[in-house]
């Protein structure tokens, strides 16, 4: 009698397993797939893929780098924001640098976030013909940071410096300032540790609102963001127009058409999908060999 009950219970369990397997493993996925293929939903369900002339060229959800084999920006294209995903926009290595605003001192093993931002800002400024300066950056594109060495008071301040070193400018570089509190500023010696000093970032005289926007010098959290701000796009218009042999007004018209506003009018910020914008430019103003 007990064996018969045991068998019935297990047969019921097996039947339930088979029924649920069919429902959750076949019927439900098939239903979801069918709904996803309805007009208006199929594009997003398939990955928001972009095709040109029958060829797959990317996805509107994933950014791309528009650079040549040497990593230099292709002048005929709008440039995306920096990416920390693999070698850049690698969907298999989505990531961020995980560096924060206090990462301001370069080391032998790694460039600080501050110097990375300063170098990018200078590079973008030089490329686009705008002022690439920004607070806490030297004219050479490194973090403007001093190590002020000397006895400290109870608050940790150095009342009278004995030495001052520009920690991100390796010798024989000329420090971005000659003196600090009456003490000559030295360049940094490779491999030396200046952590004994009080680390002091110097703001400098750069404008409070740099001409190069923040998204031009910082990567997104995923490293895959396909969008840039309209402000970053705007400073690239002249270069792109010149490279394509058209007027800035023509390029601005395409840019305006590809600028997305806030979602529902309140969420997020205005943005430009760089991949879609560059595809539209190739369609409207193709490069001539």
Secondary structure, DSSP 8 states (H G I E B T S, - for coil): -HHHHHHHHHHHHHHHHHHHHHIIIIIHHHHHHHHHTSTTTHHHHTT-EEEETTEEEEETTS----B-TTS-B-TTS-------STTTT-GGG-------TT-----SS---HHHHHHHHHHHHHHHHTS----TTB-TTSSB-EEEEES-B-TTS-BSS-SEEEEEEEETTS--SSSEETTEEEEEE-TT---TTSEEEE---S--SS-SS-GGGTS--SSS---EE-HHHHHTTHHHHHHHHTS-HHHHHHHHHHTEE--BTTTBS--EEEHHHHHHHHHHHS----
